Amino acid sequence: MKRMKLYNSIKRAKEEFVPIDSDEIKMYVCGPTVYNYIHVGNARPLVVFDTLRRYLNYKGQKVNYVVNFTDIDDKLINKAKEENTTVSELAERYIEEYLKDSRALNVNEEDTKHPKATEHIDDIVEYVKALIEKGYAYESHGDVYFEVAKVEDYGKLSKKKLEDLITGARVSVSDIKKSPADFALWKKAKVGEPAWESPWGLGRPGWHIECSVMSQKYLGETMDIHAGGEDLQFPHHENEIAQSESLTGKPFANYWLHNGMINVNNEKMSKSKGNFFTVREISEEFHLEILRFFLLTAHYRKPINFSRDNMEQAKRGLERIYKSKERLEELLESAKGSEISEKDAEALAEVEKYRVEFEQSMEDDINTADAISAIFEMVKVINTSLDENSSRKALEEVKSTLCELGEVIGIFRMEKESLEGEIEKLIEQRNKARAEKDFATADRIRDELLNDGIVLEDTPHGVKWRRV
């Protein structure tokens, strides 16, 4: 495989991606805390890193892909109390809801492992015991903390200095923690909270420890790629590195990938501003394949602005790609010739050129924005260079290429009706107006569609439409 370049957050630079094992790439993506529906910010790493996995598969690479579920946490405990249910019942309900949204975003769930924190308590306890034995952790009043000062290079991912963290800490040193920078590996049980037996008494795991334990159980002591939102760099990923590398003495992950954040109508998304949208809410207005496509129209490391206008623009772009595929299918219905003409050969060469550009973009730090631009250039070739005289072989080759690239970015799964419904309704209105000899209304609808880049063609088989 040609060497990809990935922006490694720990190096703050693009690096050639060299897997540990050429037979299998080991990849871990931090998953959700399952106490509510996922929001559009959660959807971005889901989509982006699934697309990387799809591209690696497209290039013939097997990927061992793990996304955890945090199913024990303060957020779950508080939400369960509010809803008068158990933490486990709450977690299972929202895991199911997550999977519904994830599948609707066309994330490849069949090939994803989803370990849960509560299923690995024994592993977590053993991990914490080992850290204590090596002198990196200590027990205090039933809690267990990781002693950050024991790690010389703490802060190497986030580029934060330990002394600055201690100086700016809001939590003062007490008789419980040696330093305000120390973080919990194990938390002493509180009355009414879920708890498990441990050498330090009843308690539950801290947040950071679960990812180290589960990722290393399924991917080994060193993985190829650890990914998540940029908001996880500190403290979550920094603390994962500290505890994991202190225990094993080996690099925890060779490549750290972090996606940028979501803005909503050019403002930072937050519940307090009322601009907070769950994926489920978005699905009430837009098919989630449109959301997936939208999330890939910007480079993953840059912020992306979610708005209704931008979603509509993504919808129109996706319609254009779908329409091109439909055109190929229509041409194939009547195609007869098998001999590739000079015109067909030129079109095939152009399509291959844009396939290469697509691959070059994906291999340049997962540049999906430019990869999608290459697909649009391919669509232009399909719409302008292939017609009723094109050979079946040429049409099939072009369709195969378009579908392969569509599979990489995770499209072509949407039902035709959901994508084209609005345009088809307008065409029906126009047909009705023409039947009633209301030509002014028919012309107005045609002009409105033309302004939106939709050209109507009256054919013996009915009205066809295409994007220009």
C-alpha positions as CSV (number, residue, x, y, z in Angstrom):
1,M,0.0,0.0,0.0
2,K,1.3,3.5,-0.8
3,R,2.2,5.2,2.4
4,M,-0.5,7.4,3.8
5,K,0.5,10.5,5.8
6,L,-1.5,11.2,9.0
7,Y,-1.2,14.2,11.2
8,N,0.1,12.8,14.5
9,S,-1.1,15.0,17.3
10,I,1.7,13.9,19.6
11,K,4.3,15.1,17.1
12,R,2.2,18.0,15.8
13,A,3.2,17.0,12.3
14,K,2.2,14.8,9.4
15,E,4.0,11.4,9.3
16,E,4.1,8.4,7.1
17,F,1.7,5.8,8.4
18,V,3.6,2.6,9.0
19,P,1.5,-0.1,10.7
20,I,3.0,-2.3,13.3
21,D,1.7,-5.4,11.5
22,S,1.0,-5.2,7.8
23,D,-1.7,-7.9,8.1
24,E,-3.9,-5.9,10.6
25,I,-4.2,-2.3,11.6
26,K,-5.1,-1.8,15.2
27,M,-7.4,1.2,15.8
28,Y,-9.2,2.5,18.9
29,V,-11.7,5.4,18.9
30,C,-13.0,6.8,22.1
31,G,-16.7,6.1,22.2
32,P,-19.7,7.7,24.0
33,T,-20.7,7.8,27.6
34,V,-24.1,6.2,27.2
35,Y,-26.5,8.4,29.2
36,N,-28.3,10.2,26.4
37,Y,-28.7,10.4,22.6
38,I,-25.5,11.2,20.8
39,H,-25.2,14.8,19.5
40,V,-23.8,16.1,16.2
41,G,-20.4,16.6,17.9
42,N,-20.3,12.9,18.8
43,A,-21.2,12.1,15.2
44,R,-18.1,13.7,13.7
45,P,-15.4,11.2,15.1
46,L,-17.8,8.4,14.4
47,V,-18.0,9.3,10.7
48,V,-14.5,10.5,10.1
49,F,-12.7,7.6,11.6
50,D,-15.1,5.1,10.1
51,T,-14.2,6.7,6.8
52,L,-10.5,6.1,7.5
53,R,-11.3,2.5,8.3
54,R,-13.3,2.2,5.0
55,Y,-10.4,3.6,3.0
56,L,-8.0,1.2,4.6
57,N,-10.3,-1.6,3.7
58,Y,-10.6,-0.3,0.2
59,K,-6.8,-0.5,-0.1
60,G,-6.9,-4.1,1.0
61,Q,-6.0,-3.6,4.7
62,K,-7.8,-5.4,7.6
63,V,-8.6,-3.2,10.5
64,N,-9.2,-4.3,14.1
65,Y,-11.6,-1.5,15.1
66,V,-12.6,-0.9,18.7
67,V,-15.0,1.8,20.0
68,N,-15.7,1.6,23.7
69,F,-18.9,2.3,25.7
70,T,-18.5,4.1,29.0
71,D,-21.4,2.6,30.9
72,I,-20.5,3.6,34.5
73,D,-19.8,7.3,35.2
74,D,-21.2,10.2,37.2
75,K,-23.3,11.3,34.3
76,L,-25.0,7.9,34.1
77,I,-25.5,7.8,37.9
78,N,-27.1,11.2,38.0
79,K,-29.3,10.6,34.9
80,A,-30.5,7.2,36.3
81,K,-31.5,9.0,39.6
82,E,-33.5,11.6,37.6
83,E,-35.3,8.9,35.6
84,N,-35.7,6.6,38.6
85,T,-34.1,3.7,36.9
86,T,-30.8,1.7,37.3
87,V,-27.6,2.7,35.7
88,S,-27.4,-0.6,33.8
89,E,-30.9,-0.2,32.4
90,L,-30.1,3.4,31.3
91,A,-26.9,2.3,29.7
92,E,-28.4,-0.5,27.8
93,R,-31.2,1.7,26.5
94,Y,-28.8,4.4,25.2
95,I,-26.4,1.8,23.7
96,E,-29.3,0.6,21.6
97,E,-30.2,4.2,20.6
98,Y,-26.5,4.9,19.8
99,L,-26.4,1.8,17.5
100,K,-29.6,3.0,15.7
101,D,-28.0,6.4,15.0
102,S,-24.6,4.9,14.2
103,R,-26.1,2.5,11.6
104,A,-28.2,5.4,10.2
105,L,-25.0,7.3,9.7
106,N,-23.8,4.2,7.8
107,V,-21.0,3.4,10.2
108,N,-19.8,-0.2,9.8
109,E,-21.1,-1.7,13.0
110,E,-20.7,-5.3,11.8
111,D,-16.9,-5.0,12.0
112,T,-16.7,-2.8,15.2
113,K,-15.9,-4.2,18.7
114,H,-17.8,-2.4,21.5
115,P,-16.3,-3.3,24.9
116,K,-18.1,-2.0,28.0
117,A,-16.4,-0.7,31.1
118,T,-18.6,-2.8,33.4
119,E,-17.7,-6.0,31.6
120,H,-14.0,-5.4,32.3
121,I,-14.0,-4.6,36.1
122,D,-11.7,-7.5,36.9
123,D,-9.2,-6.4,34.2
124,I,-9.4,-2.9,35.6
125,V,-8.7,-4.0,39.1
126,E,-5.7,-6.0,38.1
127,Y,-4.4,-3.0,36.0
128,V,-4.7,-0.7,39.0
129,K,-3.0,-3.2,41.3
130,A,-0.1,-3.4,38.9
131,L,0.3,0.4,38.8
132,I,0.4,0.5,42.6
133,E,3.0,-2.3,42.7
134,K,5.2,-0.4,40.2
135,G,4.9,2.7,42.4
136,Y,2.9,4.9,40.0
137,A,-0.4,4.8,42.0
138,Y,-1.4,5.0,45.6
139,E,-4.5,4.2,47.7
140,S,-6.1,6.9,49.8
141,H,-9.3,6.5,51.9
142,G,-10.7,3.8,49.5
143,D,-9.8,5.8,46.4
144,V,-6.8,5.0,44.2
145,Y,-4.9,7.8,42.4
146,F,-2.3,7.9,39.7
147,E,0.7,10.0,40.8
148,V,1.4,12.3,37.9
149,A,4.7,13.6,39.2
150,K,6.2,10.1,38.7
151,V,5.9,10.6,34.9
152,E,8.8,12.7,33.5
153,D,7.2,13.4,30.1
154,Y,3.6,14.0,31.3
155,G,2.0,16.5,29.0
156,K,3.7,15.3,25.8
157,L,0.4,15.0,23.9
158,S,-1.4,18.1,25.1
159,K,1.9,20.1,25.4
160,K,0.8,21.2,28.9
161,K,3.4,21.5,31.7
162,L,2.8,19.8,35.0
163,E,3.9,22.8,37.0
164,D,1.4,25.0,35.2
165,L,-1.4,22.5,35.8
166,I,-0.6,22.4,39.5
167,T,-0.4,26.2,39.8
168,G,-3.7,26.7,38.0
169,A,-5.5,23.8,39.6
170,R,-8.8,24.6,41.3
171,V,-8.5,21.6,43.6
172,S,-6.1,22.2,46.5
173,V,-3.8,19.5,47.9
174,S,-5.5,17.7,50.7
175,D,-5.0,14.6,52.8
176,I,-6.6,12.6,50.1
177,K,-4.4,13.4,47.1
178,K,-0.7,14.0,47.0
179,S,-1.1,16.6,44.2
180,P,-4.1,18.3,42.6
181,A,-2.9,16.9,39.2
182,D,-3.3,13.3,40.4
183,F,-6.3,11.6,38.8
184,A,-8.6,8.8,40.0
185,L,-8.1,5.2,38.9
186,W,-10.6,3.8,41.3
187,K,-13.3,5.6,43.2
188,K,-14.7,4.7,46.6
189,A,-18.3,3.7,46.5
190,K,-21.0,6.2,47.6
191,V,-24.3,5.1,49.1
192,G,-26.7,4.0,46.4
193,E,-24.2,3.9,43.6
194,P,-23.2,0.8,41.6
195,A,-20.0,-0.7,43.1
196,W,-17.7,-3.7,42.7
197,E,-15.4,-5.5,45.1
198,S,-11.7,-4.5,45.0
199,P,-8.6,-4.7,47.3
200,W,-9.5,-1.1,48.3
201,G,-13.1,-1.8,49.2
202,L,-16.3,-1.3,47.2
203,G,-15.9,1.1,44.3
204,R,-15.9,1.7,40.6
205,P,-13.3,2.6,38.0
206,G,-12.3,6.1,37.0
207,W,-12.9,7.3,33.4
208,H,-9.4,7.2,32.1
209,I,-8.4,3.7,33.2
210,E,-11.2,2.0,31.3
211,C,-9.8,3.0,27.9
212,S,-6.3,1.9,28.7
213,V,-7.5,-1.5,29.9
214,M,-10.0,-2.2,27.1
215,S,-7.8,-0.9,24.2
216,Q,-4.8,-3.0,25.4
217,K,-7.0,-6.1,25.9
218,Y,-8.3,-6.0,22.3
219,L,-5.3,-4.4,20.5
220,G,-2.2,-5.2,22.5
221,E,0.2,-3.0,24.5
222,T,0.9,-0.7,21.5
223,M,-1.8,0.1,18.9
224,D,-1.4,1.8,15.6
225,I,-4.0,4.5,15.9
226,H,-5.9,6.1,18.8
227,A,-8.5,8.6,17.8
228,G,-11.1,10.9,19.1
229,G,-12.2,14.5,19.4
230,E,-9.6,17.2,20.1
231,D,-11.4,18.0,23.4
232,L,-10.1,14.6,24.6
233,Q,-6.4,15.4,24.3
234,F,-6.4,16.7,27.8
235,P,-7.0,15.2,30.3
236,H,-8.4,12.0,28.9
237,H,-5.8,10.9,26.3
238,E,-2.9,12.5,28.3
239,N,-3.9,10.4,31.3
240,E,-4.3,7.2,29.2
241,I,-0.7,7.6,27.9
242,A,0.6,8.2,31.4
243,Q,-0.9,5.2,33.0
244,S,-0.4,2.8,30.0
245,E,3.2,3.6,29.3
246,S,4.1,3.6,33.0
247,L,2.8,0.1,33.3
248,T,4.2,-1.4,30.0
249,G,7.2,0.8,29.3
250,K,6.1,0.8,25.7
251,P,4.4,3.4,23.5
252,F,0.7,3.3,24.0
253,A,-0.2,4.4,20.4
254,N,2.0,5.2,17.5
255,Y,-0.4,7.7,15.9
256,W,-2.9,10.1,17.7
257,L,-5.6,11.5,15.5
258,H,-8.0,14.2,16.7
259,N,-10.9,15.8,14.9
260,G,-11.9,19.4,15.2
261,M,-15.0,20.7,16.9
262,I,-18.5,21.5,15.7
263,N,-19.9,25.0,15.6
264,V,-23.6,25.6,15.2
265,N,-24.6,28.7,13.1
266,N,-21.0,30.0,13.7
267,E,-21.2,29.7,17.5
268,K,-19.7,27.0,19.7
269,M,-22.3,24.3,20.4
270,S,-23.6,24.3,23.9
271,K,-26.7,23.4,25.8
272,S,-26.8,26.8,27.5
273,K,-26.9,28.6,24.2
274,G,-29.8,26.4,23.0
275,N,-27.8,25.4,19.8
276,F,-27.3,21.8,20.9
277,F,-28.7,19.2,18.4
278,T,-28.8,15.4,18.8
279,V,-28.4,13.2,15.8
280,R,-31.9,11.9,16.4
281,E,-33.3,15.5,16.2
282,I,-31.4,16.1,13.0
283,S,-32.8,12.8,11.5
284,E,-36.3,14.3,11.8
285,E,-35.5,16.8,9.1
286,F,-32.6,15.2,7.2
287,H,-31.7,11.7,6.2
288,L,-28.5,10.9,8.3
289,E,-26.6,10.0,5.1
290,I,-26.8,13.7,4.4
291,L,-25.3,14.5,7.8
292,R,-22.5,11.9,7.1
293,F,-21.8,13.6,3.8
294,F,-21.8,17.0,5.3
295,L,-19.3,16.0,8.0
296,L,-16.9,14.9,5.3
297,T,-17.1,18.1,3.3
298,A,-14.5,19.8,5.6
299,H,-11.1,18.5,6.6
300,Y,-11.5,16.5,9.8
301,R,-9.0,18.6,11.8
302,K,-10.7,21.9,11.1
303,P,-13.8,23.2,12.8
304,I,-17.0,22.7,10.8
305,N,-20.1,24.9,11.0
306,F,-23.4,23.0,11.3
307,S,-26.4,24.9,10.0
308,R,-29.6,24.2,8.1
309,D,-28.2,26.1,5.0
310,N,-25.0,24.0,5.0
311,M,-27.0,20.8,5.4
312,E,-29.2,21.8,2.5
313,Q,-26.1,22.5,0.4
314,A,-24.7,19.0,1.4
315,K,-28.1,17.5,0.4
316,R,-27.9,19.1,-3.1
317,G,-24.4,17.9,-3.6
318,L,-25.3,14.4,-2.6
319,E,-28.3,14.5,-4.9
320,R,-26.0,15.4,-7.7
321,I,-23.8,12.3,-7.1
322,Y,-26.9,10.1,-6.8
323,K,-28.3,11.5,-10.0
324,S,-25.1,10.7,-11.8
325,K,-25.2,7.1,-10.6
326,E,-28.9,6.9,-11.7
327,R,-27.9,8.2,-15.1
328,L,-25.3,5.4,-15.5
329,E,-27.9,2.9,-14.6
330,E,-30.4,4.3,-17.1
331,L,-27.8,4.2,-19.9
332,L,-26.9,0.6,-19.0
333,E,-30.5,-0.5,-19.5
334,S,-30.3,0.2,-23.2
335,A,-26.5,-0.1,-23.8
336,K,-25.6,-2.7,-26.4
337,G,-22.1,-2.1,-27.8
338,S,-19.1,-3.8,-26.1
339,E,-16.4,-2.1,-28.1
340,I,-14.9,0.9,-26.3
341,S,-14.9,4.0,-28.6
342,E,-12.2,6.7,-28.6
343,K,-14.7,8.9,-26.8
344,D,-15.3,6.2,-24.2
345,A,-11.6,5.7,-23.7
346,E,-11.1,9.4,-23.1
347,A,-13.9,9.3,-20.5
348,L,-12.4,6.3,-18.8
349,A,-9.0,8.0,-18.6
350,E,-10.6,11.0,-17.0
351,V,-12.5,8.9,-14.5
352,E,-9.3,7.1,-13.6
353,K,-7.5,10.4,-13.2
354,Y,-10.1,11.4,-10.6
355,R,-9.9,8.1,-8.8
356,V,-6.2,8.7,-8.4
357,E,-6.9,12.2,-7.1
358,F,-9.4,10.8,-4.7
359,E,-6.8,8.3,-3.3
360,Q,-4.1,11.0,-3.1
361,S,-6.5,13.2,-1.1
362,M,-7.4,10.4,1.3
363,E,-3.7,9.5,1.7
364,D,-2.9,13.1,2.6
365,D,-4.2,13.0,6.1
366,I,-7.7,11.8,5.3
367,N,-8.6,14.9,3.2
368,T,-12.2,14.0,2.5
369,A,-13.0,17.5,1.3
370,D,-10.7,17.2,-1.6
371,A,-11.6,13.5,-2.1
372,I,-15.3,14.6,-2.5
373,S,-14.2,17.3,-5.0
374,A,-12.6,14.5,-7.1
375,I,-15.9,12.7,-7.0
376,F,-17.7,15.8,-8.3
377,E,-15.2,16.1,-11.1
378,M,-15.9,12.4,-12.0
379,V,-19.7,13.3,-12.0
380,K,-19.0,16.0,-14.6
381,V,-17.3,13.5,-16.8
382,I,-20.2,11.1,-16.4
383,N,-22.8,13.8,-17.2
384,T,-21.0,15.3,-20.2
385,S,-18.9,12.5,-21.8
386,L,-21.1,9.4,-21.6
387,D,-24.4,9.0,-23.5
388,E,-26.6,6.5,-25.3
389,N,-23.7,5.6,-27.7
390,S,-21.4,4.6,-24.9
391,S,-20.5,0.9,-24.7
392,R,-21.7,-1.3,-21.9
393,K,-18.2,-2.1,-20.8
394,A,-17.3,1.6,-20.4
395,L,-20.5,2.4,-18.5
396,E,-20.0,-0.6,-16.2
397,E,-16.4,0.4,-15.4
398,V,-17.4,4.0,-14.6
399,K,-20.2,2.9,-12.4
400,S,-18.0,0.4,-10.6
401,T,-15.5,3.2,-9.9
402,L,-18.1,5.6,-8.7
403,C,-19.7,3.0,-6.4
404,E,-16.3,2.0,-5.0
405,L,-15.5,5.6,-4.0
406,G,-19.0,6.1,-2.7
407,E,-18.5,3.1,-0.5
408,V,-15.4,4.7,1.0
409,I,-17.2,7.8,2.0
410,G,-20.2,5.8,3.1
411,I,-22.9,6.9,0.6
412,F,-25.3,5.2,-1.8
413,R,-27.3,3.5,1.0
414,M,-30.1,6.0,1.1
415,E,-33.5,5.2,-0.3
416,K,-34.1,7.1,-3.5
417,E,-37.4,8.5,-2.3
418,S,-35.8,10.1,0.8
419,L,-33.2,11.9,-1.3
420,E,-35.4,13.1,-4.2
421,G,-38.7,13.6,-2.5
422,E,-38.7,17.4,-2.6
423,I,-37.8,17.6,-6.3
424,E,-40.3,14.8,-7.2
425,K,-43.1,16.7,-5.4
426,L,-42.3,19.8,-7.4
427,I,-42.3,17.8,-10.7
428,E,-45.7,16.3,-9.7
429,Q,-47.0,19.8,-9.1
430,R,-45.7,20.9,-12.5
431,N,-47.2,17.9,-14.2
432,K,-50.6,18.7,-12.6
433,A,-50.3,22.3,-13.7
434,R,-49.6,21.4,-17.3
435,A,-52.5,18.9,-17.3
436,E,-54.7,21.7,-16.2
437,K,-53.2,24.0,-18.8
438,D,-51.8,26.3,-16.0
439,F,-48.7,26.9,-17.9
440,A,-47.7,29.9,-15.8
441,T,-47.4,27.7,-12.7
442,A,-45.6,25.0,-14.7
443,D,-43.1,27.5,-16.0
444,R,-42.6,29.0,-12.5
445,I,-41.8,25.6,-11.1
446,R,-39.4,24.9,-13.9
447,D,-37.6,28.2,-13.3
448,E,-37.4,27.7,-9.6
449,L,-35.8,24.3,-10.1
450,L,-33.4,25.8,-12.7
451,N,-32.4,28.4,-10.2
452,D,-31.5,25.6,-7.8
453,G,-29.4,23.9,-10.5
454,I,-32.1,21.4,-11.6
455,V,-32.8,20.9,-15.3
456,L,-36.0,19.2,-16.3
457,E,-36.1,17.1,-19.5
458,D,-39.5,16.1,-21.0
459,T,-38.9,12.6,-22.5
460,P,-41.3,9.9,-23.9
461,H,-40.7,8.1,-20.6
462,G,-41.7,11.0,-18.5
463,V,-39.9,14.0,-16.9
464,K,-36.3,13.4,-16.0
465,W,-34.1,15.8,-14.0
466,R,-30.4,16.3,-13.6
467,R,-28.1,18.8,-11.9
468,V,-26.0,21.2,-13.8
